[in-house]
Amino acid sequence: MKIYVMTDLEGVAGVMNFEDWCTPESRYYETGKEFLTLEVNAAVDGFFAGGATHITVADGHGAGAINPKLLDPRADLMRGWPEGFPLLLDSSYDAIGWVGQHAKAGTEYSQMTHTQGWGYIDLSVNGVSIGEFGQMALCASELGVRVIFASGEEAFTKEVQALTPGAETVSVKRGTTPGKGDELDVQRYSRFHLGAIHVSPERSRRMIREGAERAVRRAQKESFGLIDLKPPFERVARFRQDGDRPRAISREVHPSSVIGVMKMPFNRQPEQ
């Protein structure tokens, strides 16, 4: 079984906030990268134990957050996808999983919650609200690649279960802030969902390894992980006020391909 693993940093156990942990200038950035890479290694070990034959790890966080020196040598590391979606995922893969992911913008009781950046209020395809996970999960389904595993914050795992029922999920922390924050501008929203209760990094890795192995073993016996896609595909994005830029909305339609609509530029118009 050939597996593609998408990674991010904000959903990792022990990563406390964006300012201190998630950019190259952050005082704990190298520690955050270590925590992520070790969670990825736990997933890789579990996938291979369950029967995986090849694993590609995609470093999906901003400036990058995988430490190649620490990465399990059995896994290939991918960084850079010049043509955009589906981020070099193709039909040669049997399955896709996530490690370190956060929930979509506007999710209550989540942590560092956003879609791509702090500017989104919401993103939807055919009326279904999605985030970074949903974008790739839809692309994967168009390619016939099954969603089998996801680890990150609790709100994210609920998002996964709603969009791809049956996928194995592991929650490593739980956000503590109520409210969606839809009324906030970019600057205030970036500081909104910061509180969380974390599983210890060591215990999170044990949970991830066990969950990843279960996911592969189940995927070889059960049918789950593909989203039923019905064209045409309409993408609607709503954006926050950002300084002097007012709130905006964008609508694009592709007649046959969800990957195609994901590649389309945003045609922003002031929101009425």
MOBELUR-V364823 format. One line per field, one symbol per residue. ss: DSSP state (H for helix, E for strand, C for the rest). phi: phi as a letter, one per 20 degrees, with the letter a starting at -180 (. if undefined). psi: psi as a letter, one per 30 degrees, with the letter a starting at -180 (. if undefined). A space follows every 50 residues. Layout:
ss=???
phi=???
psi=???
This chain:
ss=CEEEEEECCCCCCCCCCHHHHCCCCCCCHHHHHHHHHHHHHHHHHHHHHH CCCEEEEEECCCCCCCCCCCCCCCCEEECCCCCCCCCCCCCCCCEEEEEE ECCCCCCCCCCCCCCCCCCEEEEEECCEEECHHHHHHHHHHHHCCEEEEE EEEHHHHHHHHHHCCCCEEEEEEEECCCCCCCCCCHHHHCCCCCCEEECC HHHHHHHHHHHHHHHHHHHCCCCCCCCCCCCCEEEEEEECCECCECCEEE EEEECCCHHHHHHCCCCCEECC
phi=.ecddecbdfeefneeaffecdcgeffdffffffgfffffgffgfffffe pfdbcddeeeejeobeegfefgffeeddbobfemgelmfbffeebccccm edffgmeflcclfacmcffeeacbclnefccfffffffffffeneeedbb crfgffffffffecgoffccedacfdefnemfeeegffffdeedfaddff gfffffffgffffggffffecddbodefdcffdddccddffcmeefgbcc ccccfbcfffffeffedfcgfe
psi=kkkkjkllefgkkfjeleeffglffkfgeeeeeeeeeeeeeeeeeeeeef gkfkkkjkjgkcgkgkjfefkkffkkkkkkifgakhhgklffkflklkkg llllkgklhlkhkljdaffkelklkhfjklbeeeeeeeeeeefgkkjfkk kaleeeeeeeeeeikfkklkkflklgkllfgffkleeeefgeifklkkkk eeeeeeeeeeeeeeeeeefffljlfkkjkjlljkkkkkklkjbfklklkk kkkkffkeeeeffklkikkkk.
